[in-house]
Amino acid sequence: EIVLPASLNADGFGIGWYDADDDVPCVFTSITPAWNNRNLARLADRIVSARIFAHVRAATPGSVTNQSNCHPFRAHNHIFMHNGCVAHFARLRRRLVVDMRERAFNVVQGSTDSEYCFALFLDRLAELRAAERRSALGVDR
């Protein structure tokens, strides 16, 4: 009998990287285990980058396993990945997005807490940049 560890991380994987001459990242994700994906082996032989992100996924029990939920997530020139889970996420999700800008909210394609955290990060980053622009112009809100 084969006994597998509880946290095998077999619910997908992803890699993201930036080419040397481009600030827009490339991302490849799959719901297959990383060790069983022929395309990953082919890509790994060809990708040359100083900035590579890699993530293996162990889905939260009860969550959907699909490609939209595989990390890393990409929006504009940013890549994001997260390990672990946000406690009580199902109860917090609505409050996280209530004041979120449309552009950040529309980044979410899946249902993971990690992707909502990424959208929240993008929203706060946009808020910070807007405040910096106002400050540079000497304009209050």
SULGI-V195535 format. One record per helix or strand. SS is the DSSP state (h for helix, s for strand). FROM is the first residue (numbers start at 1). TO is the last residue. If there is no record, write none. Layout:
BEGIN
<<SS;FROM;TO> <SS;FROM;TO>>
END
This chain:
BEGIN
<<s;13;18> <s;26;30> <h;34;36> <h;38;46> <s;51;56> <h;67;69> <s;73;75> <s;78;80> <h;89;97> <h;102;105> <h;113;137>>
END
